[in-house]
């Protein structure tokens, strides 16, 4: 396995006092062994504005995200080049942010000697007939009613064959990584991250036969909206776009995301995360 020896390390944080404290420890750990590039918010909080840079302008060997899963998802939407990400969990659960703050310095010390990369699938979302590029979905793309209590009427197609025509509050199109997020809450299956699949989960369907479906990641999925009602397209809970009546949305395999490879067991981690949440 070829290891990457980092020379330039990017850092992003939410800006909370606890995040800044962790950042200071990480910067001290790195010392002179690599160049540290801070995002603008982190640089402001550390009073190092001259070192601040927009995430999309960073050219680094890997990016440290101090925060919750939302911090990682936002960073992935901004990144313009394939950059491995390491998440330090300062949030509630943290499926993407796998590293706990108390272990951050010791783990980073090892990473400075070299690290491997893990690939995760993402989905490409496009409104047919429009050129505007939307961010790739790391967890999910959701089409949902903007008016609670008002159902949408739509059809889902898989490789141009109609899979389902139904009325529902919406539908989740998820990656295996995102199968433990909104898709799971909507009743979808938990899928191992390395499976090359996409998951389709109707949200509160008014149809007994409507059930979650798992398809190959290379499948071309599309959704056609019927009637007079508009819908909301939400990607990873970060990007929002209004969908007009009779719009057709295309879901295909996107460019992958990359993470600093950690020694973890996804299903044991899932069990521990969900059990810890139940005890709150």
SULPEFEN-V379244 format. One record per backbone hydrogen bond with DSSP energy under -0.5 kcal/mol. CO is the residue of the C=O (numbers start at 1). NH is the residue of the N-H. If there is no record, write none. Layout:
# SULPEFEN-V379244
co = {CO,CO}
nh = {NH,NH}
This chain:
# SULPEFEN-V379244
co = {3,4,4,7,8,8,9,10,11,12,16,17,18,19,20,21,22,23,24,25,26,27,30,35,36,37,38,39,40,41,42,43,44,48,49,51,53,54,55,61,62,63,63,64,64,65,65,66,67,67,68,68,69,70,71,72,73,74,75,81,84,85,86,87,87,88,88,89,96,99,100,100,101,103,104,105,106,107,108,110,111,115,116,118,120,122,123,124,125,126,126,127,136,137,139,140,141,142,142,143,144,146,147,149,152,153,154,155,156,156,157,158,161,164,166,167,168,169,170,171,172,172,173,174,175,176,177,178,178,181,181,182,183,184,189,192,195,196,197,198,199,199,200,201,202,203,203,205,207,209,213,215,216,219,220,221,222,223,224,225,226,230,231,232,232,233,234,234,235,235,239,241,243,244,247,248,249,250,251,252,257,258,259,262,264,265,266,267,268,269,270,271,272,273,274,275,277}
nh = {5,6,115,35,61,62,37,64,39,66,20,21,22,23,24,25,26,27,28,29,30,31,33,9,38,11,53,43,44,45,46,48,47,51,52,38,40,57,58,84,10,65,86,12,66,67,88,14,90,91,71,72,73,74,75,76,77,78,79,83,63,260,65,89,99,67,90,101,98,89,103,104,104,107,108,109,110,111,112,113,114,4,261,259,257,254,137,252,134,128,250,130,138,123,175,236,173,144,234,171,232,148,150,151,168,226,166,224,163,164,222,161,158,156,154,206,152,145,203,143,174,201,141,199,179,179,180,181,183,184,185,186,188,187,191,195,197,217,176,215,174,201,213,172,204,169,170,207,210,211,200,198,219,221,159,251,157,249,155,246,153,146,243,144,234,241,142,236,238,239,235,233,231,247,225,128,223,126,221,124,120,85,118,264,266,269,270,271,272,273,274,275,276,277,278,279,280}
